[in-house]
Amino acid sequence: MKINIILTSLFFILLFGSSCNTDVNVNADYEVFPIIYCVLDPSAEYQYVKVNKSFLGDKPAAEMAIISDSLFFSGAEVILKEYKNGTQKREWRFDAVEIPKDTGYFASDKNLVYRKNINFGDYDRDTEYELVVNIENGRFIVTGNTKLVYGSAVTKPASNTRNIDFAKYEGAFTYRFRAGYSANIYQMVITFNYFEVEGNDTVYKSIKFPQTTDMLPISYNNDVVDKDFQISSFYDVLVNTIQPTDRDVKRYVKMPNSVTFNLVVADENYYTYSQVSAPSTGIAQHKPSFTNLSEGYGLFASRYNEYMNVKLGKSTLDSLNKGSHTSNLKFVPWSDQYYYQYLD
């Protein structure tokens, strides 16, 4: 880990000073540093690498930030190498692609990322990946190493579960998962899917119910993790998100994908970066920056997304329609014709 001070970052506009050092030259000559972010996700179709400049110059940051040349290098070669037991097996060269960017503080006329469709196939704890970014023909050569998070799986609800119910307000719902190997931080995000019908218009909506982000021991070995949440809190989220209305609208729970369990796991580097980058809450507002790259700043890490879709049963549909929490939200009863083909 390198602990450094980044004066101006592409992704964060920082206003800071140091009570211990009075030698900072705010009118320094223009100087650039590579800022690189890559989080490998073997559950995704494409892998992305973001290559940018962090800049320090003799003009106001707001003035330099609107110039795209202040944010991007003239060229870079991005390569991902795969090693097993110290021997290189494969490598992939990324393609530069433009992605539209909304207007704002930073220049929007150019938004360059590097992308590659990669099928990682079989990999294990002996497989390691090296990112090599050669910027402007060797002006900067930035490298980093990581292992992939793998083996993650949601095991409860199981893939063959007919339906689940969030019906007892005073009860708790337990979910279970394997966070996988090389995992150090995880979060389960539960999403409630529904749609509204008004006249001839149908609008599909979803409400996220994220669970607490938690840390796993470094020595974690893919053991089973059981977690739960209070069912009453699920209804609280619905009540605080869906507004009662006098309009002639009907609300339906989407079938069969009523609820999505999305397990997100990431490695130690991702966890450390997220902790260091979080806003300060104490008296000491200055925080060090984290990088695990050889030359420059940024992050090379790994994460994995696992999804499980399940449908809600009659009891929950009944609670949504007639329960004391949600009876005014116009969810149709389970006897509605829409549900016939999905309920036992």
C-alpha positions, 0 to 999 in steps of 0.5 A: 500500500502506498499512502500519498497525498493527492492534491486534485483527483479526477473523481473528487474535488477536495478542498484541504490544507495541512496544519503540519506543512506550510511548504505546499506551493498552490501555484506550482508548475503543471504536473500530472499523475496517473489515476487508474481504476479497475475492479475485475468482476468475473460475473460481468460480460465486460471488464473496464479500466479507467485511465485519467490524469490527476493534475496540479497546476497554476490555474484554478481547478475549475478552469483546468477541469473543463479541458478534456486534455487535463483529464486524459492522456494522449494514449495508453496501452492496457493489458491484463495478464493471467499467471498461475503458479508464477507462469503467465498463461494468458493476456488480454489487450483492452480497447479504447471506447467512448462512453457518453458523459453528462455535462457538469464540473468536468469536461464532457466532450471526451469520456474515454474508458478501456474495455474488454470482453473476457471469459475468465473460465476456470480460475482458482486461488493459484491464479493471479492477475496483473494489470499493466498500463503503458501511458504515452509510450512509457512516460508512465508504466503503472502495474498492479496485482490482484486475485479474483473473488470466486465461489460466491453463491446465494444458497437461501433462498435456493434456486428451486424455491417456489416462493418466499413470504414476508408476511409476519411483521414481527418476524425475521427473514433469514438469507444464506450465502457463500461469500467465496474465496478472496472475499473480504467485504460483502453486502446483500441488496434486496430489491422489491420489483413491482409495476403500476397500471393506470389506464393503458399505461404500465410502469415498472418500478423497483425499490432497493432494500440494502443490508448492512455492509460487513467485513469477512476475516482475511482467512475466510474459507468460503464458509456459510454465512447466515444473516437476517433482517426484520420483516417490519423494516421491509414494509417500512421501506415500502411505506417510505418510498411508495406514496399513496395516491388518489389516482385510479392506479393499480399496483402489482407485485412483479411475477415471477421475479418479485424479489431479487437477492443481489450478493456483492462481494469484494476483496481486501483491496476494495475494502481498504479503499472504501474505508479510506475513501469514506468521509471523515466523521471525527475532528481530524478531517484529513485522511490519507489516500489509498493506492495499490498501484506501482506508479500513480494512484488508484485501485486494482481490485476484484468483486463478484455479483451473484443474483437470485430472483424469487416470487412472493407468495399469497401471504405477502400479497395478502399483507400488501393488499390488506395489511395495516402498513400498506393497505392504502398503497393500492396493491391488488389482492392475490386473487387478481387474474394476473397472479393465477398462473404464478401461484400454487 
